[in-house]
Amino acid sequence: MSSSAIGSSISIREVTKRYGAFTAADRISLDIEPGEFVTLLGPSGSGKTTLLNLLAGFQSIDSGGIVVDGKPIHGVPVHKRGFGMVFQSYALFPNMTVAQNVAFPMRMAGVNRAESDRRVAETLDMMRLSEHASKQPSEMSGGQQQRVAIARAIVMRPKVVLMDEPLSALDRRLREEIQIEIRALHQAIGSTFLFVTHDQSEALTMSDRIAVMEQGKIVQVASPEEIYRRPRNRFVAGFVGESNLIEAEILRREGGALTLRTRTGHQFRAESRDEVTGRNVTVLVRPERLRLTDTSGPGTIPARVVSALFLGEVLRIEIELDSGELLLVRCPDRAGHALPAIGSVQHVSWGAEDGWVIA
Ligand code: ATP
């Protein structure tokens, strides 16, 4: 058997789902390439699970449609869609062994015993579960049980794998470990993955592209770098990573490069999308892009230190500008780099490429 499937293309077109008067999915469109790993990221209630359930076929669409490999899937029942699925609760069969759990989809599909045994062994090996094949789920840790659920979802090498918060019941270290495994698995089997999470770092780590959702809509779809560095709006900037938002007035514009002035009258440069219009804007600068110095220099802005914490690999320093705006600075711990005293005046600056206009 070849280990890799060719993933399906998925085209979600203007899909709407209502529960009574409430619109859980609001004219959502999203095109996913064959073999892509796309994550739906958003706060609780933003419609991620709803969209996944519409694709899986657990719920019906009110308007719009979904096309998989060029064919509409409207009316195709869940089991005929042939998708692999993993949920937060592992949903393993408690009275079957690990191997029997993983073999279950093949039993249902009538795959012969020899072929089934071979595929189960191969899949258990991929998920590092071979030595647990004859255990019952109750004899396994949470992380191991979720690996079994993943193995069961991919044993048939489905062209599409759907995962709904599969790691949220696990502790952080285990979560990070399985994130890397799922990523490797995706590369190995080549299926199209759609993954739901409300955890931004999980989305950044795993995805080819992230679709950020808010109130039943997708507000931005882009690569992790683009989402983090060039968020479309305040919501995306605030939901993914920590953000400093600085009010400023645009003085000059040369293409995407802007010269601006803060409320305290200091000039700086930043980048923006072409479609940003208007004079008064908000500029995002991520905390790790800010530089703090004891002495003033060209382009620095004075700021008073409000709090300063040593976190190990980084220093986390909160400063207040004369405008009253609070900024968070994260700088790597370096030899001879002392925490500034609370109340002391420091000088903050950032480069032209560090500021991003979001509104
Ligand atoms: P979470 O991370 O909490 O799972 P989510 O982004 O996956 O959130 P959904 O589960 O898709 O969000 O829910 C979106 C909205 O639709 C929520 O406000 C929810 O209360 C509502 N909703 C979901 N399912 C139903 C249902 N069967 N009946 C009524 N309302 C529902």
Residues whose N, C-alpha, C, O or C-beta is under 5 A from the ligand:
A	BS01	ATP	Y19 A24 P43 S44 G45 S46 G47 K48 T49 T50 H198
